[in-house]
Amino acid sequence: MTDPGMKCTRCKAPARFRFPQHNARFCDACLDLVIHRQVDKAIRRFQMLEPGQPVLVAISGGKDSLALWRILCELGYPAQGLHLRLELGPFSEASLEASQAMARLLGRPLHVRRLADLAGATVQEVVWANKREFCAVCGSLKRYYLNRVCLEMGLPVLATGHHLDDETGRMLGNLLHGRQDHLDRTWPVLDAWQDGFVKKIKPLCRLGGDEILAYATAHQLPVAQGSCSGAKGATLPYYQEAMRYLESKMPGTKRDLYLGFLRRAAGPPAPPSPGAACQVCGHPTHVGTCTVCRMLERTRAWRGRAPRRR
């Protein structure tokens, strides 16, 4: 990322960060300017937010969500944070501490919810009861409860820290496995729907992980260290690794793939056809009971017949 004696491409001051995908080097001040412009361009291009609109940011404690929170505040959006406590050991505690430290730095509200209280079960219990991969269960629960808490708070938009590496890695997996329905829904904005889903946005979609890491480093953000104990078996990192290899050989590949796909797309995905509400929670669904409620029903049944695991 850095080389002694580098000069900033914009201002010729000493530079710390090199980005082959842009054929550019930046000092800290110019890096800030470039990052802000890229996020602002994404917000305007995809109509993510109105000027000064309140937004709730999903805060994990990692570099991406912390950087997003800071950038949105600097761009003039009154952004509040929401952290879901997963309680998966030391990394979860470090994630909470990092989120709280960022809230203090920004002087912005951080709302903390315990996922086990919201769901009535821990993530691990839901995994055992449903015999599914940990990351799939955790992701479903987080998406569901982030949306639900955002609705309860009366905030119109939920922002997540997904960036170019996430989006291209996911696209590669969907391409390899022929998941055309997933590809058709690839877009950095999901509009609110049927009063049951808030608008969801990905303002970092034009930025790569290396650019966000540079921003977090330049501002010494209090990023949580370590890794999730439940991430074993996740497949997305393999696709991201493949994309990083292509990027190392052909800088700009990730941006070309993702932004080119969006340019060729007809536009945002059409909203689903109106369906019935979940008979348990009331959220929109195409089946009688939504996926999360079905998982929780199985978890309650499993609890009644299985000895508690340690």
N, C-alpha and C positions, 0 to 999 in steps of 0.2 A: 504493500500500500504506500510506503514512503521510501524515499531515497535522499541521502544527504545532497545538498546543493540544488535540489529541484526549485524551479521558479513557477509561480502561479501563472497559468495560461491567461487569466484575465488581467491581473494587476502587476505581475512580475515580482511580487514579494516572495519571500521564502515560502515554499509549499510543503505541506505534510502528506497530501493524499493524491494518489494517481489513479485514474480511471481509464483503462484501455478502451472501454466501450464508447467513451466520448473522445478518446485521444486527447485527454486534458489532465491537468494537474491544478489543484486548488489549495489556497491557504484557508485558514479557518473562516475568515470573514466571507470570502467568495464562495466557500462551500455552503455556508448558511444561505446566501443569496440564491444559489442554484437549487438547493433543496426546497426552499420556499417557493420558488418559481415553478418547480415541477409539481408540487402538491397543489398550488393554486391553479395550475393549468388543468390538472385532473379534476378538481372541484368544479371549475367553470365548464370544461369540455363535456363532462357527464352530468352536469346540473345536480351536484351532490348536495349543496347547501346554498341557502340564501345568505347574503352578507349579514354577519352578526347573529346568525341563527343558533340557538342553543343545540348542543349535541352531547350525547353520552358516549364516552369512549370505553370500550372493553379493555381493561388494564390487567395484564398477566404478570407484570413485573419484569418482562423481557425487554430487550432493546427496542423492538419494533413498536410495541404499544406505548412505551415511555416516550420515545421520540415523537410518535404521532400526537400524543397529548400535548407535548411542548410546542410542536409546530402549529397545531390548530390554535392554541392560545396566542402564539406570536402573530398569527394571521388575523386575529381579532374575533375568534369564535369563542363564546363563553362555554368552554368544554368542561364537563364534569366526568369523573372517572367512576367505573364500576368494577370491582374485583370480586370474583367468585372464589371462595376458599375451598380448595379441593381436599386439603388435609391428607396429603400423600407423603408426609414425612418432612425431613429437613428442607427439601427444595421448595415445598409449598410454603413453609414458614419464611424462607428467604424471599420468595415471591411476594408475600404479603408485606414484608418489611420494605422491600424495594418500592412497592406501590405506594406505601405510606410516606416514604422518604420523598418520592416524586411529588406527591400532593403537597407536602410542606414546602418544597422548592418553588412550586408554581403558585401556592396560595389558593388552590382550587379544591372544591369538595371531592372526597373519595368515598363512595358508598361501598361497604363491604357486606357481602352476603355469604352465608355458609351453605354450600350446595347440598349438604346432607339435610339441612333444615328445610330447604326448598323442595327437595325431592322425597324426603322421608326415608332416604337410604343413602349410603355412601356409593361412590362410583364403583368401588371394588365389589360391593354386594350386587349391584346391577349387572356387572360383568359376569360374576359367578352364576347368577340366576338365569341369565339369558344366553350364556355360553357364546359370547361374542368377543371380538377383539377389543382390547381396552380403549384404544384411541377412537374407535368407531362409537363406542358407548359414551365416552367422555365428550367427544365432539357433539353428539346429538343432545346430550344433557345441557351442555354449555350454550349451544345455539338456542335451545328452547327457553332456558331460564334467563339468558341475557335479554331476549325479546320480551319475555313476560315482565321482568323487572322494569325494563324501559317503558313498557306500556303503563305499568302501575305508577311510575314516576311522572307520567304525562309528558315525557320528552319525545319529540317527533322523529329523531334520527339516532341510529346506533352506528358508530364508526369502529371498525376493527383494523388491526395493524397488518393485514395481509399485504404482501408486496410482490414485486415482479418474480422473485424466486419461487414463492408459494404458487402463484398463478401459472407460471410456465411448467413447474413440476407437476401440478395437477393436470394441466392440459396434456402433457406427454403421457401420463398414465391413462387418461381417458382416450387418447388417440390409439395407444397400443392395445387397449382392451375393447375398442369399438363402442365406447359409451357415448353415442351420438347425442342422447338426450342431455347428458351432462355438458357436452360441448355447446349445445344449443343454448344453455343457460349461462354460459360464460360471459359475464359482464360485471363491471365494477360497482354497479348500483342495482339493488333490488327495491323497487318501490313498495310503499305501504300497500296492504291488500286487505280488504274486507274488515277493516277495523280490528283485525286480529294479529297483524304483523306490522311492525314499525318499518320505516325505511332503513335499509342497511347499506352502508357505503364503505369503500376501500380507498381512502385518499392517497395511500402510498403505492398505488398500483403502477406508477411510472418509475419507481425507484427500486434498485436492486439491493440485496442484503448488504453488499459491500459499502454502498453509499449510506445506508442507515447506520451501519457500524461506525463509519467515519464520523457521522454526525454525533452519535452517542459518545464516541471517544473525545471529540473536540469539546463537548459540553460536560464531560465527566458525569454522565447520567448514572444514577445509582442502580445499575442493572443487576438483577439477581444472577448469582453464579450457580452452576450445576446444571443438572438435567432431570427431567421428570422420570421417576422410577417406573412409571407405567408405559413408557414409550416403546418398550421392546416389542418388536414385531410390526411397527408402523412401516408402511411401504413408501409413503411420500418422500422421505429422505433419499431413497434410492433414485427416484426420478429427478429430484433436485441435484443429486450428485452427477447424474448423467448430463443434465443441462449445464452444470458448472464446467464439466469437461469440454463440452462443445463451446462454451463461452471462452474458455482459456485458449482454444485453438482458433476461434473466430469471434473476436470481441464484437458485441452488439447482437449476438444471436437471440438472446432472451427478449430484448426489446423488439427486434424484428418479428419474432414469432408472435408475441402477445399483442403488440400494437397493430401489427399487420392483420391479425385475426379480427380485432375489433373494427378496423377500417372496412374489412370485407363483409362483416356481419351486417344484417339488415337493420340492426338497432337492438335495443334492450329486449330481452325475452318477453313475450306476451304473458300477461298474468294468467294463472290457471283458471280454468272454467269454475264458476262458482259451485261450491260443494257444500255439503252439510257441515255443521259444527261438530267437533268431538263431543261425544255424549258424556265424557268424563270432565274435561277441562273447558270445553266451549270454544277452543281455538279452531280455525278453519281446517278442514281435512276432507279428503276424498273418500275416506272410509269411516266406519262408525266410530272407531276409537283411534286416536292418533298414535304414531310410533312410540313416543315417549310414554304415554299413558299405558300402552300395552306392555312396554318394558317394566314399568313400575308395578303393574298388576302381577306380572310373572315374578317379580322380586318379592312381593308380599306373599305370594303362594309358596315360593321357595323358602322363605323364612319360616313358614309354618311347618315345613317337613324336613328341613335340613339342619344339622347341628351347626352352631356358629363357628365359622372358621377363623383362625388366628393368623 
